[in-house]
Amino acid sequence: MPDAKALLEKIEALPAERIAEIEDFVEFIAIREQERSLTRAATETSKSAFAAIWENPEDSVYDAA
């Protein structure tokens, strides 16, 4: 894992406008990660509901493909 203290020192050495860019980028990454987390949670939650639809004898011929 990268050294957070070293990263902070590098960021602090930058001009204010670059720090603002970094802050925007970090916010973007955080939002993207939150969206991915919600997507994973929704996928896990819906698995059992869809299993009854996807796992049936009528469609088993498609599973062999």
C-alpha positions as CSV (number, residue, x, y, z in Angstrom):
1,M,0.0,0.0,0.0
2,P,1.3,3.4,-0.9
3,D,2.6,5.6,1.9
4,A,-0.2,8.1,2.7
5,K,2.2,10.5,4.5
6,A,4.5,10.7,1.5
7,L,1.6,11.3,-0.8
8,L,0.3,14.1,1.4
9,E,3.7,15.7,1.4
10,K,3.8,15.6,-2.5
11,I,0.3,17.1,-2.7
12,E,1.1,19.9,-0.2
13,A,4.1,20.9,-2.3
14,L,1.9,21.6,-5.3
15,P,0.3,24.9,-6.2
16,A,-3.2,25.5,-5.0
17,E,-4.8,25.1,-8.4
18,R,-3.3,21.6,-8.7
19,I,-4.5,20.7,-5.3
20,A,-8.0,21.6,-6.3
21,E,-7.6,19.3,-9.3
22,I,-6.5,16.5,-7.1
23,E,-9.5,17.1,-4.8
24,D,-11.9,17.0,-7.7
25,F,-10.3,13.7,-8.9
26,V,-10.5,12.2,-5.5
27,E,-14.2,13.1,-5.2
28,F,-14.7,11.5,-8.7
29,I,-13.0,8.3,-7.6
30,A,-15.1,8.2,-4.3
31,I,-18.3,8.7,-6.2
32,R,-17.4,6.0,-8.7
33,E,-16.5,3.6,-5.9
34,Q,-19.8,4.3,-4.2
35,E,-21.7,3.7,-7.4
36,R,-19.8,0.4,-7.9
37,S,-20.5,-0.6,-4.3
38,L,-24.3,0.1,-4.8
39,T,-24.2,-1.9,-8.1
40,R,-22.6,-4.9,-6.4
41,A,-25.1,-4.7,-3.5
42,A,-28.0,-4.6,-5.9
43,T,-26.6,-7.5,-7.9
44,E,-26.2,-9.6,-4.7
45,T,-29.7,-8.7,-3.5
46,S,-31.3,-9.6,-6.8
47,K,-29.5,-13.0,-7.3
48,S,-32.0,-15.0,-5.4
49,A,-35.0,-13.3,-7.1
50,F,-33.5,-14.0,-10.6
51,A,-32.4,-17.5,-9.8
52,A,-36.0,-18.7,-9.8
53,I,-36.4,-17.3,-13.3
54,W,-33.0,-18.2,-14.7
55,E,-32.7,-21.7,-13.2
56,N,-35.5,-23.7,-14.6
57,P,-35.7,-27.0,-16.6
58,E,-37.2,-25.3,-19.7
59,D,-34.0,-23.2,-20.1
60,S,-31.5,-25.9,-19.2
61,V,-30.8,-26.5,-22.9
62,Y,-29.2,-23.0,-23.0
63,D,-27.0,-23.8,-20.1
64,A,-25.2,-26.4,-22.1
65,A,-24.1,-24.0,-24.8
